[in-house]
């Protein structure tokens, strides 16, 4: 990843109900929270992605700009 460039994270959730695959269109109010920290001062930057919709046929991409001194990337998906 190059500093200042745009990068993407692909999300393809898997939904199981009683051990059987279920249609991802059943997921409602999907949100992703991306948290990026740098390795120098550990200050987090948070970006929210609201109203995501998933299908069984494709992934969902969330894009962010790569900051200088990137230390870690965490993403949390809620539905």
Biopython code that builds the backbone (N, CA, C, O; Angstrom):
import numpy as np
from Bio.PDB.StructureBuilder import StructureBuilder

atoms = [
    (1, "UNK", "N", (0.837, -1.171, 0.000)),
    (1, "UNK", "CA", (0.000, 0.000, 0.000)),
    (1, "UNK", "C", (0.887, 1.242, 0.000)),
    (1, "UNK", "O", (1.838, 1.349, 0.775)),
    (2, "UNK", "N", (0.559, 2.155, -0.870)),
    (2, "UNK", "CA", (1.329, 3.385, -0.967)),
    (2, "UNK", "C", (0.636, 4.502, -0.201)),
    (2, "UNK", "O", (-0.583, 4.652, -0.286)),
    (3, "UNK", "N", (1.400, 5.277, 0.539)),
    (3, "UNK", "CA", (0.856, 6.385, 1.320)),
    (3, "UNK", "C", (0.160, 7.370, 0.384)),
    (3, "UNK", "O", (0.711, 7.763, -0.645)),
    (4, "UNK", "N", (-1.051, 7.761, 0.753)),
    (4, "UNK", "CA", (-1.827, 8.706, -0.032)),
    (4, "UNK", "C", (-2.657, 8.077, -1.128)),
    (4, "UNK", "O", (-3.510, 8.743, -1.715)),
    (5, "UNK", "N", (-2.427, 6.812, -1.416)),
    (5, "UNK", "CA", (-3.210, 6.151, -2.455)),
    (5, "UNK", "C", (-4.497, 5.579, -1.861)),
    (5, "UNK", "O", (-4.634, 5.439, -0.645)),
    (6, "UNK", "N", (-5.416, 5.260, -2.732)),
    (6, "UNK", "CA", (-6.687, 4.679, -2.315)),
    (6, "UNK", "C", (-6.547, 3.158, -2.256)),
    (6, "UNK", "O", (-5.942, 2.548, -3.138)),
    (7, "UNK", "N", (-7.102, 2.564, -1.226)),
    (7, "UNK", "CA", (-7.061, 1.119, -1.064)),
    (7, "UNK", "C", (-8.468, 0.611, -0.766)),
    (7, "UNK", "O", (-9.315, 1.369, -0.292)),
    (8, "UNK", "N", (-8.719, -0.649, -1.038)),
    (8, "UNK", "CA", (-10.046, -1.232, -0.832)),
    (8, "UNK", "C", (-9.961, -2.479, 0.025)),
    (8, "UNK", "O", (-8.971, -3.210, -0.012)),
    (9, "UNK", "N", (-11.009, -2.709, 0.794)),
    (9, "UNK", "CA", (-11.183, -3.948, 1.537)),
    (9, "UNK", "C", (-12.453, -4.591, 0.995)),
    (9, "UNK", "O", (-13.509, -3.959, 0.959)),
    (10, "UNK", "N", (-12.349, -5.837, 0.577)),
    (10, "UNK", "CA", (-13.513, -6.562, 0.073)),
    (10, "UNK", "C", (-14.151, -7.344, 1.206)),
    (10, "UNK", "O", (-13.470, -8.027, 1.970)),
    (11, "UNK", "N", (-15.474, -7.233, 1.303)),
    (11, "UNK", "CA", (-16.220, -7.921, 2.357)),
    (11, "UNK", "C", (-17.186, -8.893, 1.707)),
    (11, "UNK", "O", (-17.994, -8.515, 0.859)),
    (12, "UNK", "N", (-17.091, -10.151, 2.115)),
    (12, "UNK", "CA", (-18.046, -11.167, 1.682)),
    (12, "UNK", "C", (-18.439, -11.971, 2.917)),
    (12, "UNK", "O", (-17.763, -12.936, 3.273)),
    (13, "UNK", "N", (-19.531, -11.575, 3.571)),
    (13, "UNK", "CA", (-19.934, -12.301, 4.772)),
    (13, "UNK", "C", (-20.520, -13.672, 4.438)),
    (13, "UNK", "O", (-20.896, -13.954, 3.301)),
    (14, "UNK", "N", (-20.580, -14.496, 5.453)),
    (14, "UNK", "CA", (-21.180, -15.821, 5.334)),
    (14, "UNK", "C", (-22.246, -15.912, 6.423)),
    (14, "UNK", "O", (-21.949, -15.730, 7.604)),
    (15, "UNK", "N", (-23.460, -16.189, 6.035)),
    (15, "UNK", "CA", (-24.575, -16.249, 6.977)),
    (15, "UNK", "C", (-25.062, -17.683, 7.089)),
    (15, "UNK", "O", (-25.466, -18.295, 6.100)),
    (16, "UNK", "N", (-25.020, -18.213, 8.310)),
    (16, "UNK", "CA", (-25.507, -19.566, 8.567)),
    (16, "UNK", "C", (-26.653, -19.501, 9.577)),
    (16, "UNK", "O", (-26.571, -18.788, 10.577)),
    (17, "UNK", "N", (-27.702, -20.240, 9.307)),
    (17, "UNK", "CA", (-28.816, -20.377, 10.236)),
    (17, "UNK", "C", (-28.975, -21.864, 10.518)),
    (17, "UNK", "O", (-29.293, -22.652, 9.627)),
    (18, "UNK", "N", (-28.745, -22.234, 11.781)),
    (18, "UNK", "CA", (-28.762, -23.648, 12.190)),
    (18, "UNK", "C", (-27.823, -24.491, 11.331)),
    (18, "UNK", "O", (-28.136, -25.633, 10.993)),
    (19, "UNK", "N", (-26.678, -23.924, 10.982)),
    (19, "UNK", "CA", (-25.670, -24.652, 10.229)),
    (19, "UNK", "C", (-25.892, -24.677, 8.727)),
    (19, "UNK", "O", (-25.057, -25.215, 8.000)),
    (20, "UNK", "N", (-26.992, -24.112, 8.236)),
    (20, "UNK", "CA", (-27.277, -24.093, 6.801)),
    (20, "UNK", "C", (-27.054, -22.689, 6.252)),
    (20, "UNK", "O", (-27.326, -21.692, 6.921)),
    (21, "UNK", "N", (-26.548, -22.632, 5.003)),
    (21, "UNK", "CA", (-26.337, -21.339, 4.369)),
    (21, "UNK", "C", (-27.662, -20.622, 4.180)),
    (21, "UNK", "O", (-28.670, -21.223, 3.808)),
    (22, "UNK", "N", (-27.635, -19.303, 4.448)),
    (22, "UNK", "CA", (-28.827, -18.468, 4.261)),
    (22, "UNK", "C", (-28.487, -17.343, 3.285)),
    (22, "UNK", "O", (-27.321, -16.989, 3.112)),
    (23, "UNK", "N", (-29.502, -16.795, 2.659)),
    (23, "UNK", "CA", (-29.330, -15.727, 1.690)),
    (23, "UNK", "C", (-28.859, -14.458, 2.402)),
    (23, "UNK", "O", (-29.423, -14.066, 3.424)),
    (24, "UNK", "N", (-27.823, -13.823, 1.857)),
    (24, "UNK", "CA", (-27.274, -12.618, 2.462)),
    (24, "UNK", "C", (-28.216, -11.421, 2.362)),
    (24, "UNK", "O", (-28.031, -10.432, 3.071)),
    (25, "UNK", "N", (-29.213, -11.495, 1.502)),
    (25, "UNK", "CA", (-30.186, -10.407, 1.397)),
    (25, "UNK", "C", (-31.021, -10.290, 2.670)),
    (25, "UNK", "O", (-31.724, -9.296, 2.857)),
    (26, "UNK", "N", (-30.953, -11.280, 3.532)),
    (26, "UNK", "CA", (-31.676, -11.231, 4.806)),
    (26, "UNK", "C", (-31.033, -10.250, 5.783)),
    (26, "UNK", "O", (-31.677, -9.812, 6.737)),
    (27, "UNK", "N", (-29.780, -9.908, 5.553)),
    (27, "UNK", "CA", (-29.086, -8.982, 6.447)),
    (27, "UNK", "C", (-29.628, -7.565, 6.247)),
    (27, "UNK", "O", (-29.664, -7.070, 5.121)),
    (28, "UNK", "N", (-30.044, -6.919, 7.320)),
    (28, "UNK", "CA", (-30.603, -5.560, 7.269)),
    (28, "UNK", "C", (-29.748, -4.624, 8.117)),
    (28, "UNK", "O", (-29.042, -5.070, 9.021)),
    (29, "UNK", "N", (-29.813, -3.336, 7.825)),
    (29, "UNK", "CA", (-29.095, -2.299, 8.571)),
    (29, "UNK", "C", (-27.606, -2.621, 8.692)),
    (29, "UNK", "O", (-27.032, -2.512, 9.775)),
    (30, "UNK", "N", (-26.988, -3.011, 7.593)),
    (30, "UNK", "CA", (-25.574, -3.386, 7.601)),
    (30, "UNK", "C", (-24.688, -2.142, 7.634)),
    (30, "UNK", "O", (-24.889, -1.189, 6.882)),
    (31, "UNK", "N", (-23.714, -2.185, 8.520)),
    (31, "UNK", "CA", (-22.769, -1.082, 8.677)),
    (31, "UNK", "C", (-21.374, -1.656, 8.875)),
    (31, "UNK", "O", (-21.203, -2.734, 9.444)),
    (32, "UNK", "N", (-20.393, -0.923, 8.401)),
    (32, "UNK", "CA", (-19.003, -1.284, 8.629)),
    (32, "UNK", "C", (-18.298, -0.080, 9.242)),
    (32, "UNK", "O", (-18.513, 1.058, 8.825)),
    (33, "UNK", "N", (-17.461, -0.343, 10.226)),
    (33, "UNK", "CA", (-16.659, 0.703, 10.859)),
    (33, "UNK", "C", (-15.196, 0.331, 10.643)),
    (33, "UNK", "O", (-14.732, -0.716, 11.095)),
    (34, "UNK", "N", (-14.487, 1.203, 9.949)),
    (34, "UNK", "CA", (-13.076, 0.998, 9.652)),
    (34, "UNK", "C", (-12.259, 1.860, 10.614)),
    (34, "UNK", "O", (-12.482, 3.067, 10.716)),
    (35, "UNK", "N", (-11.316, 1.237, 11.318)),
    (35, "UNK", "CA", (-10.470, 1.966, 12.266)),
    (35, "UNK", "C", (-9.015, 1.763, 11.861)),
    (35, "UNK", "O", (-8.520, 0.638, 11.791)),
    (36, "UNK", "N", (-8.346, 2.882, 11.596)),
    (36, "UNK", "CA", (-6.955, 2.869, 11.156)),
    (36, "UNK", "C", (-6.121, 3.588, 12.211)),
    (36, "UNK", "O", (-6.485, 4.676, 12.658)),
    (37, "UNK", "N", (-5.012, 2.987, 12.607)),
    (37, "UNK", "CA", (-4.097, 3.644, 13.548)),
    (37, "UNK", "C", (-2.709, 3.710, 12.935)),
    (37, "UNK", "O", (-2.342, 2.894, 12.088)),
    (38, "UNK", "N", (-1.939, 4.708, 13.385)),
    (38, "UNK", "CA", (-0.559, 4.768, 12.920)),
    (38, "UNK", "C", (0.360, 4.219, 14.012)),
    (38, "UNK", "O", (-0.013, 4.178, 15.185)),
    (39, "UNK", "N", (1.541, 3.805, 13.626)),
    (39, "UNK", "CA", (2.419, 3.126, 14.579)),
    (39, "UNK", "C", (3.255, 4.087, 15.428)),
    (39, "UNK", "O", (3.950, 3.643, 16.341)),
    (40, "UNK", "N", (3.206, 5.382, 15.150)),
    (40, "UNK", "CA", (4.020, 6.330, 15.917)),
    (40, "UNK", "C", (3.305, 6.761, 17.192)),
    (40, "UNK", "O", (3.835, 6.588, 18.290)),
    (41, "UNK", "N", (2.103, 7.320, 17.054)),
    (41, "UNK", "CA", (1.399, 7.816, 18.247)),
    (41, "UNK", "C", (0.089, 7.091, 18.522)),
    (41, "UNK", "O", (-0.633, 7.467, 19.446)),
    (42, "UNK", "N", (-0.231, 6.074, 17.753)),
    (42, "UNK", "CA", (-1.390, 5.202, 17.980)),
    (42, "UNK", "C", (-2.723, 5.976, 18.030)),
    (42, "UNK", "O", (-3.630, 5.608, 18.777)),
    (43, "UNK", "N", (-2.828, 7.034, 17.242)),
    (43, "UNK", "CA", (-4.072, 7.805, 17.173)),
    (43, "UNK", "C", (-4.987, 7.154, 16.140)),
    (43, "UNK", "O", (-4.594, 6.999, 14.984)),
    (44, "UNK", "N", (-6.216, 6.765, 16.541)),
    (44, "UNK", "CA", (-7.106, 6.101, 15.591)),
    (44, "UNK", "C", (-7.865, 7.104, 14.719)),
    (44, "UNK", "O", (-8.194, 8.209, 15.148)),
    (45, "UNK", "N", (-8.126, 6.687, 13.498)),
    (45, "UNK", "CA", (-9.002, 7.409, 12.581)),
    (45, "UNK", "C", (-10.111, 6.435, 12.221)),
    (45, "UNK", "O", (-9.845, 5.311, 11.798)),
    (46, "UNK", "N", (-11.360, 6.868, 12.391)),
    (46, "UNK", "CA", (-12.503, 5.991, 12.171)),
    (46, "UNK", "C", (-13.319, 6.491, 10.995)),
    (46, "UNK", "O", (-13.571, 7.689, 10.863)),
    (47, "UNK", "N", (-13.729, 5.563, 10.143)),
    (47, "UNK", "CA", (-14.588, 5.887, 9.011)),
    (47, "UNK", "C", (-15.763, 4.917, 9.025)),
    (47, "UNK", "O", (-15.574, 3.707, 9.146)),
    (48, "UNK", "N", (-16.984, 5.455, 8.900)),
    (48, "UNK", "CA", (-18.192, 4.639, 8.917)),
    (48, "UNK", "C", (-18.735, 4.461, 7.506)),
    (48, "UNK", "O", (-18.736, 5.390, 6.700)),
    (49, "UNK", "N", (-19.196, 3.248, 7.228)),
    (49, "UNK", "CA", (-19.847, 2.924, 5.966)),
    (49, "UNK", "C", (-21.236, 2.405, 6.318)),
    (49, "UNK", "O", (-21.378, 1.287, 6.812)),
    (50, "UNK", "N", (-22.259, 3.213, 6.064)),
    (50, "UNK", "CA", (-23.629, 2.861, 6.418)),
    (50, "UNK", "C", (-24.381, 2.338, 5.199)),
    (50, "UNK", "O", (-23.970, 2.551, 4.058)),
    (51, "UNK", "N", (-25.471, 1.662, 5.458)),
    (51, "UNK", "CA", (-26.406, 1.174, 4.437)),
    (51, "UNK", "C", (-25.717, 0.292, 3.396)),
    (51, "UNK", "O", (-25.914, 0.468, 2.193)),
    (52, "UNK", "N", (-24.921, -0.643, 3.862)),
    (52, "UNK", "CA", (-24.327, -1.629, 2.961)),
    (52, "UNK", "C", (-25.365, -2.694, 2.650)),
    (52, "UNK", "O", (-26.183, -3.036, 3.504)),
    (53, "UNK", "N", (-25.335, -3.212, 1.451)),
    (53, "UNK", "CA", (-26.242, -4.309, 1.106)),
    (53, "UNK", "C", (-25.423, -5.432, 0.471)),
    (53, "UNK", "O", (-24.550, -5.193, -0.363)),
    (54, "UNK", "N", (-25.722, -6.643, 0.880)),
    (54, "UNK", "CA", (-24.969, -7.812, 0.438)),
    (54, "UNK", "C", (-25.836, -8.739, -0.392)),
    (54, "UNK", "O", (-27.042, -8.856, -0.173)),
    (55, "UNK", "N", (-25.200, -9.390, -1.344)),
    (55, "UNK", "CA", (-25.842, -10.449, -2.116)),
    (55, "UNK", "C", (-24.896, -11.642, -2.145)),
    (55, "UNK", "O", (-23.709, -11.503, -1.847)),
    (56, "UNK", "N", (-25.408, -12.796, -2.499)),
    (56, "UNK", "CA", (-24.587, -14.006, -2.569)),
    (56, "UNK", "C", (-23.640, -13.995, -3.764)),
    (56, "UNK", "O", (-22.692, -14.779, -3.810)),
    (57, "UNK", "N", (-23.888, -13.111, -4.733)),
    (57, "UNK", "CA", (-23.137, -13.126, -5.983)),
    (57, "UNK", "C", (-21.880, -12.264, -5.978)),
    (57, "UNK", "O", (-20.996, -12.479, -6.807)),
    (58, "UNK", "N", (-21.773, -11.299, -5.074)),
    (58, "UNK", "CA", (-20.635, -10.379, -5.159)),
    (58, "UNK", "C", (-20.183, -9.901, -3.782)),
    (58, "UNK", "O", (-20.900, -10.016, -2.789)),
    (59, "UNK", "N", (-18.964, -9.359, -3.763)),
    (59, "UNK", "CA", (-18.413, -8.760, -2.560)),
    (59, "UNK", "C", (-18.795, -7.283, -2.516)),
    (59, "UNK", "O", (-19.212, -6.705, -3.520)),
    (60, "UNK", "N", (-18.647, -6.691, -1.351)),
    (60, "UNK", "CA", (-18.826, -5.250, -1.194)),
    (60, "UNK", "C", (-17.452, -4.669, -0.874)),
    (60, "UNK", "O", (-16.741, -5.181, -0.009)),
    (61, "UNK", "N", (-17.082, -3.595, -1.575)),
    (61, "UNK", "CA", (-15.788, -2.959, -1.369)),
    (61, "UNK", "C", (-15.959, -1.674, -0.571)),
    (61, "UNK", "O", (-16.845, -0.870, -0.859)),
    (62, "UNK", "N", (-15.116, -1.485, 0.424)),
    (62, "UNK", "CA", (-15.048, -0.222, 1.144)),
    (62, "UNK", "C", (-13.667, 0.362, 0.866)),
    (62, "UNK", "O", (-12.657, -0.331, 0.985)),
    (63, "UNK", "N", (-13.630, 1.634, 0.498)),
    (63, "UNK", "CA", (-12.377, 2.272, 0.112)),
    (63, "UNK", "C", (-11.939, 3.281, 1.161)),
    (63, "UNK", "O", (-12.761, 3.919, 1.818)),
    (64, "UNK", "N", (-10.636, 3.409, 1.299)),
    (64, "UNK", "CA", (-10.057, 4.386, 2.215)),
    (64, "UNK", "C", (-8.721, 4.844, 1.662)),
    (64, "UNK", "O", (-8.115, 4.177, 0.823)),
    (65, "UNK", "N", (-8.274, 5.991, 2.145)),
    (65, "UNK", "CA", (-6.977, 6.513, 1.737)),
    (65, "UNK", "C", (-5.925, 6.059, 2.739)),
    (65, "UNK", "O", (-6.130, 6.148, 3.950)),
    (66, "UNK", "N", (-4.815, 5.579, 2.237)),
    (66, "UNK", "CA", (-3.739, 5.053, 3.084)),
    (66, "UNK", "C", (-2.996, 6.223, 3.733)),
    (66, "UNK", "O", (-2.430, 7.062, 3.033)),
    (67, "UNK", "N", (-2.997, 6.280, 5.081)),
    (67, "UNK", "CA", (-2.311, 7.376, 5.775)),
    (67, "UNK", "C", (-0.818, 7.083, 5.935)),
    (67, "UNK", "O", (-0.382, 5.941, 5.788)),
    (68, "UNK", "N", (-0.040, 8.126, 6.239)),
    (68, "UNK", "CA", (1.376, 7.877, 6.535)),
    (68, "UNK", "C", (1.514, 7.110, 7.847)),
    (68, "UNK", "O", (0.671, 7.244, 8.734)),
    (69, "UNK", "N", (2.545, 6.327, 7.972)),
    (69, "UNK", "CA", (2.872, 5.571, 9.192)),
    (69, "UNK", "C", (1.768, 4.604, 9.598)),
    (69, "UNK", "O", (1.470, 4.466, 10.784)),
    (70, "UNK", "N", (1.168, 3.947, 8.640)),
    (70, "UNK", "CA", (0.079, 3.000, 8.905)),
    (70, "UNK", "C", (0.554, 1.898, 9.839)),
    (70, "UNK", "O", (1.552, 1.227, 9.572)),
    (71, "UNK", "N", (-0.179, 1.718, 10.948)),
    (71, "UNK", "CA", (0.163, 0.687, 11.921)),
    (71, "UNK", "C", (-0.770, -0.495, 11.879)),
    (71, "UNK", "O", (-0.325, -1.643, 11.864)),
    (72, "UNK", "N", (-2.085, -0.223, 11.861)),
    (72, "UNK", "CA", (-3.046, -1.329, 11.849)),
    (72, "UNK", "C", (-4.350, -0.882, 11.209)),
    (72, "UNK", "O", (-4.672, 0.305, 11.160)),
    (73, "UNK", "N", (-5.086, -1.868, 10.722)),
    (73, "UNK", "CA", (-6.404, -1.656, 10.124)),
    (73, "UNK", "C", (-7.346, -2.662, 10.770)),
    (73, "UNK", "O", (-7.075, -3.862, 10.769)),
    (74, "UNK", "N", (-8.445, -2.176, 11.316)),
    (74, "UNK", "CA", (-9.480, -3.046, 11.886)),
    (74, "UNK", "C", (-10.806, -2.674, 11.247)),
    (74, "UNK", "O", (-11.091, -1.495, 11.036)),
    (75, "UNK", "N", (-11.615, -3.676, 10.940)),
    (75, "UNK", "CA", (-12.931, -3.411, 10.401)),
    (75, "UNK", "C", (-13.948, -4.238, 11.175)),
    (75, "UNK", "O", (-13.721, -5.415, 11.455)),
    (76, "UNK", "N", (-15.076, -3.608, 11.519)),
    (76, "UNK", "CA", (-16.142, -4.288, 12.255)),
    (76, "UNK", "C", (-17.425, -4.172, 11.439)),
    (76, "UNK", "O", (-17.811, -3.079, 11.025)),
    (77, "UNK", "N", (-18.067, -5.279, 11.217)),
    (77, "UNK", "CA", (-19.302, -5.339, 10.450)),
    (77, "UNK", "C", (-20.445, -5.675, 11.387)),
    (77, "UNK", "O", (-20.364, -6.643, 12.144)),
    (78, "UNK", "N", (-21.513, -4.883, 11.343)),
    (78, "UNK", "CA", (-22.702, -5.155, 12.121)),
    (78, "UNK", "C", (-23.904, -5.182, 11.199)),
    (78, "UNK", "O", (-23.932, -4.506, 10.171)),
    (79, "UNK", "N", (-24.902, -5.977, 11.581)),
    (79, "UNK", "CA", (-26.134, -6.073, 10.794)),
    (79, "UNK", "C", (-27.301, -6.297, 11.735)),
    (79, "UNK", "O", (-28.442, -6.408, 11.288)),
]
sb = StructureBuilder()
sb.init_structure("model")
sb.init_model(0)
sb.init_chain("A")
sb.init_seg("    ")
for serial, (resi, resn, name, xyz) in enumerate(atoms, 1):
    if name == "N":
        sb.init_residue(resn, " ", resi, " ")
    sb.init_atom(name, np.array(xyz, "f"), 0.0, 1.0, " ", f" {name:<3s}", serial, name[0])
structure = sb.get_structure()
